[in-house]
Amino acid sequence: MSLTTEAYRQLDGIELARRIRSGHTSPEEVHRAFAHALEAARGLNAVSAVADPSIRSADAQGAFAGVPIAVKELLAVPGLPWTMGSRLMRTNPAPGASAYVEALLGSGARIVASATASEFGLLGSTESLLHGLTHNPWSTRHSAGGSSGGSAALVAAGVVPMAHANDAGGSIRGPASMNGLFGFMPSRGRCVPAGPAEGLSALVIEHVLTRTVRDSQAMLQATLRRDAEAPWAPMPEVHAPDPKRLRIAAWHTTLVGQGAAPAVQAAWQRTVEACACMGHDVHIVEAPKVDGRALSDAFFTVAAQTMQGVMAMFEPILGRMPGPEELEPFTLELAQWASTLGPDAGETCAATFKEAATTHNKIFEHFDVTLTPTLATPAWALGHLAPVLDRQTLISRTEQAVGFTPIHNVAGCPAMSVPLEMHEGLPIGMHFAAPPGEDARLFALAYELEAELPWKHRYAEVQTWPKS
């Protein structure tokens, strides 16, 4: 039986793999359906490069054998450009495959494309000067988020059932919220590494964006660290809700003490009530007393120092420091700001992160899970976080919108955005987090939410997308 493009768009990765194994469809039919879906979604501008089918061979024994997957252009994959979303690296060849890329391939997934991202993953909107604007499939006037905006748009558009993403402060979970997807960020150290944990990379967690909980859980199983030095015991496979009821702490003010937008706050209230109706013990509490301003300063200080290091690395290659022909205004301004910081800035950031993590994780002495909105607002318009704006404007707007998610990277917690709500045609995600290492607890809750408050029937409409 031929696999139609519309049928392909509605199937998750587990089901596609099952159909391939059973002979109901073939990898070639799946790839053709992917190609047709990609063409229909080309106007979203979410793909930075399409992979040559000959360069990526899938493991026929993996859970996702033959299933298409896109990778974020911040991930180095041999045979694909490794641009980091930047004109500085537009011709940069990828080095050998990291342990994480090998694990992705070991899942059987077929890498079919590289997805757009913001430059070096710095901003929460994918509007790079290298590739241009990436549109949200639900409303093309709105951002798909960042830095994993291309990955999120491709999954929301049904081009691929899942796409790699990574997250240093919300770059899995924010785009998941803005595109109506399930976005799970594992505990720090849970997955095999994609590279050295230095500078901003020390905060980065790798995983995927999906439409279903089971795809996310299965891919995490495929990419788990299992070596003797792994910080966590192997995570048990989770396939269903846990009958044990959870004690949930809920709040809706951001790290900098601002409330969520009315539509988001109303969605959060409905989620609180739904969790209570499911029998969970939900308590509305004050947010942990984390110094959000200090945490924001530390995040952007680390980012600035990292960009300063990138510029120094490329100076001997270019024969000069990179300038506006290679780097976006925000990136350049960050790096220039780094030169004004004192010699103790790195130590101050480390101390800030440690204090914030300790303060935040005390909540888990009394509660099993926390519940907040994922973002303080629904998806914002394109241009709101454009890289041509000045540093202070972009940092202020980021603090206002992305005020719930960064703490979990610092604290090492697993966290997830669940696509429970819609407002005026735009998705709104709700955010749950658990103590470090308790990934399985979140997956069990996610399966319950998926069953009780299903979102699988919601799709972005192809006919609304612009044509290139």
N, C-alpha and C positions, 0 to 999 in steps of 0.2 A: 504494500500500500504506500503510495507516495505521500511524503510529509509536506503539507502545505505550509506556506510562510505563516499564516495566521495560527495554525495549530502549533507550529514551532514556538511562536511568541508566547504561547500560554503554558508551555511545559517547563518545569524546573529541571535542573541538571540531573537529579536522581532519576526522574522519569525518562529523560532522554537517554541516559545510559542504560536503563532497563530495556527500553525499546531496541537499542542497538544490540545488546546482548541476546535478546530473544529473537533477533532477526526481523522484528516488525518494521524496522527501518535500518538504514545503513549509514555509516559515517559520511559517505559521499552525499547522501540525501540531506543529512543534517547540515553539512557544510554549504550546500546549495541554498538551503533555507536561510542560513546565516547571511550569505552573500546578498540575498534578496532583501532581508530585513535591514542590512547595513545600507543598501542603496536607498531604501525608503526613508531612512533616518539620516541621510548624509547632511541635510540642512541643519541638523543640530550641532554640527562641527565638534563632535566628541572624539574623533579618531585622529591621532597624530601620525600613525603609520599602519598599514595592513601587512601582516606577516606573509612571507612566501610559504605556501603550504609544505614545501619540501624541507624547510629548516627545522620544523618542530614535529618530532614523532611522539605519539602518546603511548603510554604504558597500557597495553590491552587488558591488563589484569586490574587496573585501578578502579576505584569507585566511580570515577567520572570518565571512563574510557570513551573517547570520541566526542566528548562534549566541548563546545567552543568556550573559551574564556579569554577576556581581554586583560591586559596588564597595564597598570598605570605607568606613564612614561618616566616616573622617578625610579622605577625598578629596572636594573640592568639585565637584559635578556639577550644572549648572543643571537645575532641575526636580525635584531631590531635596533633602530636608533635609540641611543640613551641620551636624551636631550635635557632631562630635568626641567622641561618646560621653558628652556632658556635659549635665546639666540646665541649665547656664549658657547653652548654645547650642541649646536644644531648638527655638526658633523662628527660628534664624538662617538667612537665605536664602543660598544659594550665589552667589558672584560668577560672572563669566563663565568659560567653560571654559578651563582651563590648556592649555598645549601637550601635556601628558601625556594629558589627557582627550580632546583632539582626535585624538591618535595612537591611543588605544584605539578611538575611533569610526571612525577611518580603517582599522582592521583589519577592519571590517565587523561586529564584535561588537555585539550588542544589549543595552544596559544595562537590566536588568530589576529590579534591587533594590539596596538599600543594606544592607550586612552590619554586624552589631554589632561593636563594638570596646571595649576598655577606655578609660576616660576619658583623652582626649588621648594615648592610646597609651602610658601610663606603666607599666602592669603586664602581667605575663605570664599573666594570666587574664582572661577576658572576663566580668566579673560587675558591670557598672556599675549604679549606683543609678538611672540613667535607664531602662534596659531590663530589668534583672534578670539572672539566670543564663543563660549560653549553655552548652548541654550538648554533651559529646563524643558523636558518633553511635555510637562503639564501646562506650561505657559511660556512661550518662547521669548516673552519680554522679560522673564525672570531668570535669575542665575540658577545654575545647577549646583551651586556650592563649590567648595574647594577644601583642601586642594585636590580631592578626588572627584572633581566634577564630571570629567569625561567618563570615568568608570560608572558613576551613578546614572548619568544620562543614558548610557548604553544599556544598562540593565532595566531601567524604567521604561525604555523604548522597546524592550523585547529583542534587542539585537543579539545579546548574549544572556544566558540565564544567570550568570555570575561574572563578576569582574574583580580582579585584585585591587585593593586599596591599602593605604596605610595612614597612620593617625599619630600625630605628635601633640595634638590638643583638641581634636574633634574632627579630623579629616576623613574618617570613616563615618562617624555618627552624624555629623552635620549634613553632608550630602544625602545620607539615608533619609533624614527627616525631610529634606527639601524635595526629594524625588519619590517618596512613598515606598521606601525599601526597608528591609531588615539589615541593620548594620551592627555587627558584633565586634567589639574590640577585646581580644583576649588579655589575660593577665600578663604583665611584663615578664618576659622569659619563658612564656608558654610555648612559643613557636620556635622553630629553627631560625637562625639569623639570616638576614638578607645582606649584612655587611657589618663593618665595625661600629660599635656603639660609642661614637665620639660626638661631642658638641650637641647640636640639635638632634642628631641621629640617636642619641641615647634615650630620647623620649619617644621614638617612633616604634609603633607596633604594626606588624603586618597582618593582614587577613583579607577577606573578600566582602563585597556587597552582594546581596542575594534578594530574591523575592520570597523564598521560603526558609523557615528555620532549619529544616533538615539539610538543605544544601550547605548552609553555614556550618552546622555541626559536623557534617561529613568532611568538609574541607579542612576544618580545624584538626580533626583526627588524622588527616593525611599529612599535616604539616607540623605536628607536635614534636617538640624535642624529646628524645628518648635516651639521650646519652647519660653517662654517670654523673655529669656535672649539672644536669638540668635542675632548676630550682624547685620544680613541682613534680610530684608523682604523675604518671600518665593519667590523663583525664578519662574517666569512664564514659563510654558511649551513652548518650541520652536520646531516647526516642519518644518520650511521652512525659506528660506532667507528673509531678511528684504529689502524692496525696497529702504530704505534710504541708500545713499552712504556714505562711511566712509572717514575720513581724516586719512591717514596712514603715520606714520613715519618709515622709513626703514634705517637700517645700517648693516654692516657686519664685524665690528671689535668687539673683545671680551672685557670682563671687564678689562683684563690686557693689552688691546691695540694692540692685535695681530689680523691679518687678517685671514679669513677662508681659507682653502685649495682651490686651483683653481677650482676643481670640485664642491665644495660646493658654492663658490662665483658665479660660472656660474649658478647653480641651483637657487640661491637667485635672481640673475638678471632676470631670466626667470619668477620667481614668481612676482617680482616687475612689470614686463611688463604685466603679466596676470591680476594682480589686477587692473592695469590702464585700460586695455582693458575692464574689467568688469564695468568700470565707477567710480572706487574709485579714490580719490584724493591722490596720492602717492607722498611723498616728501622724497628724499634721504638726510639724515641729519647726523650730527656727533652723536655718542653715548653719552648718558648722562655722565657727568663727575664724575662718581662713582670711588672711589679709590679701584680698583679691588684687588690690593695686600693686602690692609688692610682688605677687605672683606674676601679674602681667608684665611688670618691669623685668622680672627674671627671665620670662619666656623670650621677650623681644631682645634682651641683652644677649642671651645665648644664640638666638638667631642672627643677631648683628655680628657677633664674633665669628660665627660659622661662615657668614658671607665674606667677612674680612679675610678669613683664611682661604676661601675659594679664589678671591681676587689675587691674593699673593701667589697662589699656586699657578695661576694663568699668566702672571706678569712675565716670566721668562719665555713663555710660549708665544705671547703676542709681541714681546719686546716693549711693552708698556702695560700700565694697569688697565684692566677692562673699563670701558666707558659706556656712554649712553647708546652706542651702536650695538653693544653686546648685552647690557643689563638694563632692566626696567628702572624707572625713577625710584620706586620704593626700595628696591634692592640696593641701589647705589646709596640712597640716603641712609639706609640701615647700616651699611658698611662704613660710611663716613662717620656716622654717630658712634660706632664702635671705637673709632680712633680717639674719641674724647673721654672714653671711660677709663677709670683708674686701674692700676695693676691688680687691685683686689676684687674686681668686678666678678670674676669667675667664682671665687670663694664665697662672695656674698650671695650669688645665685644658688650655689649648692646648699648653703645654709637655709635660704628661703624655701627651696624645694623640700628639704628635710623637715622643716618646721610645718609646712603646709600639709605634707603627707601625714605626719603624726597627728596633727589637729583633725584632719578630715577622717582618718581611719578610726578615731575614737568612737565615731557614730556606730561602728559595728560591734562595739562592746554591748550594745543594747538592742540592735536591730539586725535583721538578716539581709535586708535589701533596702536601697534608697530609691525614691521616685521623684523625678523632676521633669520639666520639659527638656527636650534635647537642645533646642534653641529658644531664645527669648522672643523670636518673631517668626512668622511664616517666611517663605522664600522672599528674598529682597530683589529689587529690580537690578538688571544689569547696569553696571556703572557705579553702584553703591560702594563696592570694594574694588574699584578699578586700580591697577598698579600705577597709574599716572597721577594719582592723588598724593598729597603730601603725607609724610610719616605720621604726624600727630593725628590727622583726620582718620587715617586708616586704623591706627591703633585704637582710637576712641570708638570708632564704629565697630571694630572687632570686639572690644570689651563689652559693648552694649548687646551685641547679638550672640556672641559665642561665650557666654558667661557661666555655663553649666558644665561643659565637658573637659576643660584643660586639667582640672584637678586630678582626674583619674589616671592620666598619664604619669603625673608626678607621684601619685600614691600607689601605682602599680596595680590598680583594681581592674577586674573585668567589668565591662559596661556595654550597654546595647541601646540602640534607638529602635523603637518598635513602631511601625506605621499605623497607628490606631485612629487617627483623626484626619479630617479634611475641612478646609475653610475657604469658601469662594473659589473652589476648583484647585486649590493648592494643598498638598499633603502637610501634615504636622506630626512629627514624631514625639513619642514619649520615651523618657530615658530612665533606665534602671541600672543600678550598679550593685556589686557585691564585694565582700572582702577579697583581697588578693588570694588567688588560687581557687576561688569558688566559682569557676566558670560553669561547672555542671549545674549549679544551683540556678544560674541565670537561664541556661538552656531549658531546664525543666519549666521555669516560669514562662519562657517564651513560647513553648509548645502549648501551654495552657491558654495564654493570651491569643495565640493563633487560632485555637479551637473555639474560644468563647467570643472573640471579637475579630472575626476573619477579615483579612484584607486581600486575599488572593484574587477576588473578582474585580479589583480596581486596576485598570490599565489606562495609560496615556493614549490618546487617540492619534493614530498615524496621520489622519487627514489635516490635523492642525499644525503640522510641522512645516517650516519654510522649505522651499526647494532651492538648492544651490544652482 
